[in-house]
């Protein structure tokens, strides 16, 4: 189990739902939702999108000096420690869990609880997509180019004989048995080649999965766990404290 590693690299877990239309968005919904969750999420903040208008100048497309604040925005609710976050916006609902991660049993229970409260308020709006995402950050590994394979089971491989400063690998895997896909990213942030990001984003647009999202959720988590285990070597598992984990 990913969340059983004592030295877990998990930086963030999130559950995101996108809805088919935001045309009937009611801005009283965030206030009503806050009243239901304020004991757990006392902090609230409104964030507005900024829309940059583009204009043609001397044959080039450049940002206009005049920009407009977008009509769309989002309301962000967080707990006192700001480790649990819920974001609501026209067409989107997101739950973010930062460190410390409480484990899948608790996180999945919280997903169901707060999402069901939200569904009660928005009524019959069709879901277009569901995401379950786990972002891992390996920032304590002294990984050099020639020892990368000691830690991970796949790596950047370029025939040119020059040191790799930064890299980004993206793979998309199909899970036809539940009509879903897993987008797996491995890479380094710019100017920080010793910090490796291993990102798993499990996605479905299937109607049955959307209707039974709680069942899909557990399956998605199981597949992410399997993918995580397959990506790291025994040396990495030992570094994470997994010598005694099944």
Secondary structure, 3 states (H helix, E strand, C coil): CHHHCCCCCEEEEEEEEEECCCCCCCCCHHHHHHHHHCCCCCEEEEEEEEECCEEEECCEEEECCCCEEEEEEEEEEECCCCCEEEEEECCEEEEEEECCCCCHHHHHHHHHHHHHHHHHHHCCCCEEEEEEEEEEEECCCCCCHHHHHHCECCCCCCCCCCCCCCCEEEEEEEEHHHCEEEEEEEEECCCCCCCEEEEEEEEECCHHHHHCHHHHHHHHHHHHHHHHHHHECHHHHHHCCCCCCC
